Amino acid sequence: MALSGVSQLSHPHRVPATDRARSSAIRAGALAASGTLAIVVLPALVGWLAAPEGSLGWFSAVQVGAGIWFVGHGQSIGGGGVTVSLTPVLLFLLFVYVAARWCRRLVVTERAVVSAAEWNQVALRGVVPGFLLGYVGAAAVFSLLTLGAPMAPGVAAVPGTLWVPALALGYLLVRPADAEAPGFVRAWFLRGPSWLPFAWRVGWRGAAMLFAVGTGVVLLRLLLTAPDVLRIHGEYGFNVVAGAVVVLAQAMLIGNAATWALAFLAGPGFSVAAGSVISPASAEPGLMPLVPILGALPDQADYPPILFVVLLIPVAGGAVIGRWLDREVEFFGNVHARLTATAAAAAIAVAVVGLLTWLANGSVGAERLAAVGPAVAPVVGALLVEVALGALAWTGWCVWRDRIEAGPADPLAPPEDEELGPSTSQPAAGGREIAATDTGDPGRPVF
């Protein structure tokens, strides 16, 4: 009887913890979605106030902001035979950041009130589904704001907004090397090689590095062509407030331009209109819309073959990824695992960049503007070859250097097990040997 009473009391104690976390997560998801909506609706209202000569009411500005909100989540809006599906990458990343802030507060709060044993179930059945449900529920409400608007999202756009909260949750929870990560996350990675958590982390760092390289190229080009960009901007005669809104809207496209710059550095290039292409071989921008930021694009020209030297930039980026992984993990002579981990880190980095490139592509109008950006498959394929080449080249050089430094074995030397005593290696997960001896940086895992 006593045991039965304990069971009846302990089970309700676990269920409310999950239910409470789910309720809090639903509220946090709805508030996160509301915060991201404010980011686009407030500037839309400011732009409406800055144009008093317009005949549209304030609710039209709200509808425009709501439509941009869906576009910023990777969804398309359309009307009158025109479709807009090009996602402003920096706006998308800003939405993910805002959602991650709300999610972090939720995770910290819920993790503090449950035990380590309960956290796995609370996260899996409470935090994750609740946050997603709250976010998509708010998206369904926001879609009502676009009813009757000239450009509106489709029905599938509502569940499509789950991109943002899912990435925010992944950023906070999918950290296999973190002791506070939920058990189901660590279980996923335990099914793979023991170096996978480190390759995962280095791969994401590599993606950020490649994106930063593309952004740097864009900012340098904008600096060099600033007079042309400012001239186009001045032709519109904006007042100060309206001009600031237009500049902010174009700034959200710098992330798109960063992926286009990476497409240029990779070789395939990109297009800004149907029939145009800008690559290391030549620039044929064609007839472009009068958008100030597009004044940074080069004029029509044929480039000398020496310009293909820019393909070495992604190769150098791959070498940096290989160096980062080499500093993270000590493989202790396991060349196969070392090369495989390096290739995996390079592939993760390119996959993330490929996702951003896919988001940065799309339509911004009809006819010539129906397809803007690089072709994703050729760019991802070229980047994968170049980045993997650089990463594996660095790792291969490190392997060669280690063997040279080790030198040939002395046939007169006593066996290692007799000189050092009993072996200090221990079996690792998967049957591999993890050496416990110090072979370099004591803070690095040894494989």
Protein Blocks (a to p, Z undefined) as FASTA:
>chain_A
ZZmmmmmmmmmmmmmmmmmmmmmmmmmmmmmmmmmmmmmmmmmmmmmmmmmmbmbdfklm
mmmmmmmmmmmnopacdeehiacfbdcfklmmmmmmmmmmmmmmmmmmmmmmpcfklmmm
mmmmmmmmmmmmmmmmmmmmmmmmmgoiabdcdfklmmmmmmmmmmmmmmmmmcfkbmkb
cfklmmmmmmmcfklmmmmmmmmmmmmmmmmmmmmmmmmmmmmmmmmmmmmmmmnopafk
lmmmmmmmmmmmmmmmmmmmmmmmnonopafbehiacdfkbccebjadddfklmmpccdd
dddfklmmmmmmmmmmmmmmmmmmmmmpcgehpamlmmmmmmmmmmmmmmmmmmmmmmmg
ccfbehjlmpgcjdfklmmmmmmmmmmmmmmmmmmmmmmmmmmmnopadfkbccfklmno
pafbdcdehhiacdfbdcbjfkbccZZ
